[in-house]
Amino acid sequence: MNKEQKTQAIAELTETVAQYDSLYITDASTLTVADVNKLRRLCFEKNIHFEVVKNTLLRKALENHGEKYEGLMGLLEGPTSVMFCEVAVEPAKVISKFRKEADKGKPELKGAYIGEAVFIGDDQLEVIAKMKSKEELIGDIIGLLQSPAKNVISALQSSGGKLAGILKTLSEKEEA
């Protein structure tokens, strides 16, 4: 790779990093070509951009974004692949699913950057996979906000019927 190609690759990686909110750094080096193709297919189905990268190129692309990715720099050693995604927990779920189907411990999670948080180590994969996505959290909050309003409305409706019955009984007593 000549200097011009490296510069172009860094520019493309920098643009890709800017495009996505989350990124996962993994090691898929012990996977066979067939396994890597399966993993790529799973990633494609979930709109995850999967790419094998050179550490120096990824380091320079991350450095172009300032100190934001400083916590991940120490992970850029050995074989590295990177997953970019919009839904932060999807790559963790894909890796977990792939490991169960392939019955392998790879790809290994080196680290992840998810919404201002840095997760380091393969032991964090399960933690990330159990996290709710932003959309799920928003849905939960909306459900919680709607719940008290629904309770008040149903109480008013049921009380309204009782109140009407009481008023009717009282008016009938006054007439009698």
C-alpha positions as a Markdown table, in Angstrom:
| # | Residue | x | y | z |
|---|---|---|---|---|
| 1 | Met | 0.0 | 0.0 | 0.0 |
| 2 | Asn | 1.6 | 3.3 | -1.1 |
| 3 | Lys | 1.2 | 6.6 | 0.8 |
| 4 | Glu | -1.6 | 7.8 | -1.4 |
| 5 | Gln | -3.7 | 4.6 | -0.8 |
| 6 | Lys | -3.0 | 4.9 | 2.9 |
| 7 | Thr | -4.2 | 8.5 | 3.0 |
| 8 | Gln | -7.3 | 7.5 | 1.1 |
| 9 | Ala | -8.0 | 4.5 | 3.4 |
| 10 | Ile | -7.6 | 6.7 | 6.5 |
| 11 | Ala | -10.0 | 9.3 | 5.1 |
| 12 | Glu | -12.6 | 6.6 | 4.3 |
| 13 | Leu | -12.2 | 5.1 | 7.8 |
| 14 | Thr | -12.4 | 8.6 | 9.4 |
| 15 | Glu | -15.6 | 9.2 | 7.5 |
| 16 | Thr | -17.1 | 5.8 | 8.5 |
| 17 | Val | -16.2 | 6.5 | 12.2 |
| 18 | Ala | -18.0 | 9.8 | 12.0 |
| 19 | Gln | -21.1 | 8.2 | 10.4 |
| 20 | Tyr | -21.8 | 5.8 | 13.2 |
| 21 | Asp | -22.4 | 6.3 | 17.0 |
| 22 | Ser | -21.0 | 2.9 | 18.0 |
| 23 | Leu | -18.0 | 0.8 | 17.1 |
| 24 | Tyr | -16.7 | -2.5 | 18.2 |
| 25 | Ile | -13.1 | -3.6 | 17.9 |
| 26 | Thr | -12.8 | -7.4 | 17.6 |
| 27 | Asp | -10.3 | -10.2 | 16.9 |
| 28 | Ala | -11.6 | -12.6 | 14.3 |
| 29 | Ser | -8.2 | -14.0 | 13.3 |
| 30 | Thr | -8.7 | -17.6 | 14.2 |
| 31 | Leu | -12.0 | -17.9 | 12.2 |
| 32 | Thr | -11.9 | -19.8 | 8.9 |
| 33 | Val | -12.9 | -18.0 | 5.7 |
| 34 | Ala | -16.3 | -19.7 | 5.8 |
| 35 | Asp | -16.9 | -18.5 | 9.3 |
| 36 | Val | -15.9 | -15.0 | 8.5 |
| 37 | Asn | -18.3 | -15.1 | 5.6 |
| 38 | Lys | -21.1 | -16.3 | 7.9 |
| 39 | Leu | -20.2 | -13.5 | 10.3 |
| 40 | Arg | -20.2 | -10.9 | 7.5 |
| 41 | Arg | -23.7 | -12.2 | 6.4 |
| 42 | Leu | -25.1 | -11.9 | 9.9 |
| 43 | Cys | -23.7 | -8.3 | 10.1 |
| 44 | Phe | -25.1 | -7.4 | 6.7 |
| 45 | Glu | -28.6 | -8.6 | 7.8 |
| 46 | Lys | -28.4 | -6.4 | 10.9 |
| 47 | Asn | -27.0 | -3.3 | 9.1 |
| 48 | Ile | -23.6 | -3.6 | 10.7 |
| 49 | His | -20.6 | -2.5 | 8.8 |
| 50 | Phe | -17.8 | -5.2 | 9.4 |
| 51 | Glu | -14.3 | -4.6 | 8.2 |
| 52 | Val | -10.8 | -6.0 | 8.8 |
| 53 | Val | -8.5 | -3.1 | 9.3 |
| 54 | Lys | -4.8 | -2.3 | 9.8 |
| 55 | Asn | -4.2 | -1.0 | 13.3 |
| 56 | Thr | -2.2 | 2.0 | 12.2 |
| 57 | Leu | -4.9 | 3.1 | 9.8 |
| 58 | Leu | -7.7 | 2.7 | 12.4 |
| 59 | Arg | -5.5 | 4.5 | 15.0 |
| 60 | Lys | -5.0 | 7.5 | 12.7 |
| 61 | Ala | -8.8 | 7.6 | 11.8 |
| 62 | Leu | -9.7 | 7.5 | 15.5 |
| 63 | Glu | -7.1 | 10.2 | 16.3 |
| 64 | Asn | -8.8 | 12.4 | 13.6 |
| 65 | His | -11.8 | 12.6 | 16.0 |
| 66 | Gly | -9.8 | 14.0 | 18.9 |
| 67 | Glu | -9.6 | 12.4 | 22.3 |
| 68 | Lys | -13.1 | 10.8 | 22.0 |
| 69 | Tyr | -11.7 | 7.3 | 21.3 |
| 70 | Glu | -8.6 | 7.6 | 23.5 |
| 71 | Gly | -9.7 | 4.6 | 25.7 |
| 72 | Leu | -9.6 | 2.3 | 22.6 |
| 73 | Met | -6.1 | 3.1 | 21.4 |
| 74 | Gly | -4.4 | 0.4 | 23.6 |
| 75 | Leu | -6.6 | -2.2 | 22.0 |
| 76 | Leu | -5.1 | -1.7 | 18.5 |
| 77 | Glu | -2.6 | -4.5 | 18.6 |
| 78 | Gly | -2.6 | -7.8 | 16.7 |
| 79 | Pro | -5.3 | -8.8 | 14.2 |
| 80 | Thr | -8.2 | -6.3 | 14.3 |
| 81 | Ser | -11.6 | -6.1 | 12.7 |
| 82 | Val | -14.1 | -3.4 | 13.4 |
| 83 | Met | -17.9 | -3.3 | 13.5 |
| 84 | Phe | -19.7 | 0.0 | 13.0 |
| 85 | Cys | -23.4 | 0.3 | 13.7 |
| 86 | Glu | -26.3 | 2.7 | 14.5 |
| 87 | Val | -28.1 | 0.4 | 17.0 |
| 88 | Ala | -25.5 | 0.1 | 19.7 |
| 89 | Val | -26.3 | -3.4 | 21.0 |
| 90 | Glu | -26.7 | -5.2 | 17.7 |
| 91 | Pro | -23.0 | -6.2 | 17.2 |
| 92 | Ala | -22.9 | -7.7 | 20.7 |
| 93 | Lys | -26.0 | -9.7 | 19.9 |
| 94 | Val | -24.6 | -10.8 | 16.5 |
| 95 | Ile | -21.3 | -11.9 | 18.1 |
| 96 | Ser | -23.2 | -13.8 | 20.8 |
| 97 | Lys | -25.4 | -15.5 | 18.3 |
| 98 | Phe | -22.5 | -16.3 | 16.0 |
| 99 | Arg | -20.6 | -17.9 | 18.9 |
| 100 | Lys | -23.5 | -20.1 | 19.8 |
| 101 | Glu | -24.1 | -21.3 | 16.3 |
| 102 | Ala | -20.4 | -21.8 | 15.4 |
| 103 | Asp | -19.6 | -23.1 | 18.9 |
| 104 | Lys | -16.4 | -21.0 | 19.1 |
| 105 | Gly | -15.1 | -18.3 | 21.3 |
| 106 | Lys | -14.4 | -16.0 | 18.4 |
| 107 | Pro | -14.7 | -13.3 | 17.3 |
| 108 | Glu | -13.3 | -12.0 | 20.6 |
| 109 | Leu | -14.4 | -8.5 | 21.7 |
| 110 | Lys | -11.4 | -6.3 | 22.4 |
| 111 | Gly | -13.5 | -3.3 | 23.2 |
| 112 | Ala | -16.4 | -1.1 | 22.2 |
| 113 | Tyr | -17.3 | 2.5 | 22.1 |
| 114 | Ile | -21.1 | 3.0 | 22.7 |
| 115 | Gly | -22.6 | 6.4 | 23.3 |
| 116 | Glu | -19.7 | 8.1 | 25.1 |
| 117 | Ala | -18.9 | 4.9 | 27.1 |
| 118 | Val | -15.9 | 2.6 | 26.5 |
| 119 | Phe | -16.2 | -1.1 | 27.2 |
| 120 | Ile | -12.9 | -3.1 | 27.3 |
| 121 | Gly | -12.5 | -6.8 | 27.3 |
| 122 | Asp | -14.4 | -9.9 | 26.0 |
| 123 | Asp | -16.2 | -10.2 | 29.4 |
| 124 | Gln | -18.1 | -7.1 | 28.6 |
| 125 | Leu | -19.9 | -8.7 | 25.6 |
| 126 | Glu | -22.7 | -10.2 | 27.7 |
| 127 | Val | -23.2 | -6.9 | 29.6 |
| 128 | Ile | -23.5 | -5.0 | 26.3 |
| 129 | Ala | -25.8 | -7.7 | 24.7 |
| 130 | Lys | -28.2 | -7.3 | 27.6 |
| 131 | Met | -28.4 | -3.5 | 27.4 |
| 132 | Lys | -31.5 | -2.0 | 25.9 |
| 133 | Ser | -31.3 | -0.1 | 22.7 |
| 134 | Lys | -32.1 | 3.7 | 22.6 |
| 135 | Glu | -35.4 | 2.9 | 20.9 |
| 136 | Glu | -36.4 | 0.4 | 23.5 |
| 137 | Leu | -35.6 | 2.8 | 26.3 |
| 138 | Ile | -37.6 | 5.6 | 24.7 |
| 139 | Gly | -40.5 | 3.1 | 24.3 |
| 140 | Asp | -40.2 | 2.2 | 28.0 |
| 141 | Ile | -40.2 | 5.9 | 29.1 |
| 142 | Ile | -43.3 | 6.6 | 26.9 |
| 143 | Gly | -45.1 | 3.6 | 28.4 |
| 144 | Leu | -44.3 | 4.8 | 31.9 |
| 145 | Leu | -45.5 | 8.3 | 31.2 |
| 146 | Gln | -48.7 | 7.1 | 29.7 |
| 147 | Ser | -49.5 | 4.7 | 32.5 |
| 148 | Pro | -50.5 | 7.3 | 35.2 |
| 149 | Ala | -52.6 | 9.2 | 32.7 |
| 150 | Lys | -54.4 | 6.0 | 31.8 |
| 151 | Asn | -55.0 | 5.2 | 35.4 |
| 152 | Val | -56.5 | 8.7 | 36.1 |
| 153 | Ile | -58.7 | 8.5 | 33.1 |
| 154 | Ser | -60.0 | 5.0 | 34.0 |
| 155 | Ala | -60.6 | 6.1 | 37.6 |
| 156 | Leu | -62.5 | 9.2 | 36.4 |
| 157 | Gln | -64.6 | 7.1 | 34.1 |
| 158 | Ser | -65.5 | 4.5 | 36.8 |
| 159 | Ser | -66.1 | 7.2 | 39.4 |
| 160 | Gly | -68.2 | 9.2 | 36.9 |
| 161 | Gly | -70.6 | 6.2 | 36.6 |
| 162 | Lys | -70.8 | 5.8 | 40.4 |
| 163 | Leu | -71.3 | 9.6 | 40.8 |
| 164 | Ala | -74.1 | 9.6 | 38.3 |
| 165 | Gly | -75.7 | 6.7 | 40.2 |
| 166 | Ile | -75.5 | 8.4 | 43.5 |
| 167 | Leu | -77.0 | 11.6 | 42.1 |
| 168 | Lys | -79.8 | 9.7 | 40.5 |
| 169 | Thr | -80.5 | 7.9 | 43.8 |
| 170 | Leu | -80.4 | 11.2 | 45.7 |
| 171 | Ser | -82.8 | 12.9 | 43.3 |
| 172 | Glu | -85.2 | 10.0 | 43.5 |
| 173 | Lys | -85.2 | 10.3 | 47.3 |
| 174 | Glu | -85.9 | 14.0 | 47.2 |
| 175 | Glu | -88.9 | 13.3 | 44.9 |
| 176 | Ala | -90.3 | 10.7 | 47.1 |
